[in-house]
Amino acid sequence: FVIPGIIVAVMLAVSVPVAVEEPRPAGAGISSILSRSSDLTEGHRWSIFFVYTCLLLLALVAGVVLGIAVGSLTHSDFALEIATIPLTVVATGLSATASTVMYYRLRSVKESLDVDQIASVFD
């Protein structure tokens, strides 16, 4: 189940920016968002997989370094839990930023849109 799960996660990597940015007709459900994300990522899934793999490795390395540093200073599990909160916040922010940048790049490559056209939905 791991490999199919990774494939689906990569297919749906830009579903949140699609839900926020693109207008949907009345009555259109979540399936239209997921289908649009799948369409946008088609042909670029290996590069999306690579970006998320790099982010995962970065978070793992930072977590190990943080765990060693906090573990050597204090032997408290509670201190380690508290210390990982900022790391989790940064990793989540990087992941959301990566998803948004990928959405912009996919739209600009596939549909020749620039950032002003994409941002016009907020006007």
Secondary structure per residue as TSV (DSSP state, phi and psi in degrees):
chain	resnum	aa	ss	phi	psi
A	1	F	-	360.0	-12.9
A	2	V	H	-69.6	-50.3
A	3	I	H	-63.2	-48.2
A	4	P	H	-61.1	-34.8
A	5	G	H	-63.8	-40.0
A	6	I	H	-65.5	-41.7
A	7	I	H	-61.7	-44.8
A	8	V	H	-65.9	-40.6
A	9	A	H	-61.8	-40.1
A	10	V	H	-69.0	-38.7
A	11	M	H	-62.3	-34.3
A	12	L	T	-101.9	19.8
A	13	A	T	-62.6	-27.8
A	14	V	T	-112.2	23.3
A	15	S	H	-68.2	-34.1
A	16	V	H	-68.4	-48.4
A	17	P	H	-60.9	-34.2
A	18	V	H	-63.1	-43.1
A	19	A	H	-65.6	-34.4
A	20	V	H	-81.1	-41.6
A	21	E	H	-88.0	-41.4
A	22	E	S	-95.5	130.9
A	23	P	-	-70.9	145.7
A	24	R	-	-120.8	147.1
A	25	P	-	-64.2	155.0
A	26	A	T	-59.9	134.5
A	27	G	T	89.2	-7.4
A	28	A	-	-73.6	130.7
A	29	G	-	-94.3	-166.2
A	30	I	H	-68.4	-23.1
A	31	S	H	-62.5	-32.3
A	32	S	H	-68.4	-34.8
A	33	I	H	-67.9	-46.2
A	34	L	H	-65.7	-37.8
A	35	S	H	-66.6	-40.5
A	36	R	H	-64.9	-41.7
A	37	S	H	-62.1	-42.6
A	38	S	H	-63.0	-40.3
A	39	D	H	-65.3	-42.4
A	40	L	H	-66.9	-37.6
A	41	T	H	-81.6	-12.0
A	42	E	T	-59.5	128.6
A	43	G	T	90.0	-7.6
A	44	H	-	-129.1	15.7
A	45	R	H	-70.1	-31.9
A	46	W	H	-65.9	-40.8
A	47	S	H	-69.0	-35.3
A	48	I	H	-65.4	-43.3
A	49	F	H	-59.0	-42.3
A	50	F	H	-63.4	-43.3
A	51	V	H	-61.2	-47.3
A	52	Y	H	-69.2	-31.6
A	53	T	H	-66.1	-42.2
A	54	C	H	-63.0	-42.2
A	55	L	H	-63.9	-40.3
A	56	L	H	-64.1	-44.7
A	57	L	H	-64.4	-39.5
A	58	L	H	-61.5	-44.4
A	59	A	H	-66.2	-39.4
A	60	L	H	-65.1	-44.0
A	61	V	H	-63.8	-45.1
A	62	A	H	-63.0	-38.0
A	63	G	H	-65.5	-40.5
A	64	V	H	-66.4	-44.7
A	65	V	H	-61.9	-44.4
A	66	L	H	-63.5	-41.9
A	67	G	H	-62.8	-41.4
A	68	I	H	-66.5	-42.8
A	69	A	H	-65.2	-47.8
A	70	V	H	-70.2	-37.1
A	71	G	H	-64.9	-33.8
A	72	S	H	-77.7	-26.9
A	73	L	H	-83.9	-38.8
A	74	T	-	-143.0	149.8
A	75	H	-	-105.3	32.4
A	76	S	-	-102.7	129.3
A	77	D	H	-67.4	-33.2
A	78	F	H	-63.3	-42.2
A	79	A	H	-63.3	-37.6
A	80	L	H	-66.5	-41.4
A	81	E	H	-61.6	-43.5
A	82	I	H	-66.6	-39.3
A	83	A	H	-68.4	-25.8
A	84	T	H	-81.6	-11.5
A	85	I	H	-60.3	-50.6
A	86	P	H	-61.9	-35.5
A	87	L	H	-63.4	-41.9
A	88	T	H	-64.7	-40.7
A	89	V	H	-62.8	-45.6
A	90	V	H	-65.1	-43.9
A	91	A	H	-63.7	-39.5
A	92	T	H	-66.3	-41.5
A	93	G	H	-63.2	-41.0
A	94	L	H	-65.2	-39.7
A	95	S	H	-65.3	-43.1
A	96	A	H	-66.0	-39.8
A	97	T	H	-65.1	-41.9
A	98	A	H	-61.9	-42.1
A	99	S	H	-62.1	-42.2
A	100	T	H	-68.8	-42.2
A	101	V	H	-65.5	-39.8
A	102	M	H	-62.5	-40.9
A	103	Y	H	-59.3	-47.7
A	104	Y	H	-60.0	-46.9
A	105	R	H	-64.4	-41.7
A	106	L	H	-64.7	-41.8
A	107	R	H	-66.5	-39.1
A	108	S	H	-70.2	-35.4
A	109	V	H	-75.2	-45.2
A	110	K	H	-82.3	-31.3
A	111	E	H	-123.0	5.1
A	112	S	-	54.8	42.6
A	113	L	-	-99.1	147.6
A	114	D	-	-105.4	174.8
A	115	V	H	-64.5	-32.1
A	116	D	H	-66.9	-38.5
A	117	Q	H	-67.6	-38.6
A	118	I	H	-68.6	-40.3
A	119	A	H	-74.4	-11.5
A	120	S	G	-64.2	-18.5
A	121	V	G	-64.9	-22.8
A	122	F	G	-90.1	0.0
A	123	D	-	-79.2	360.0
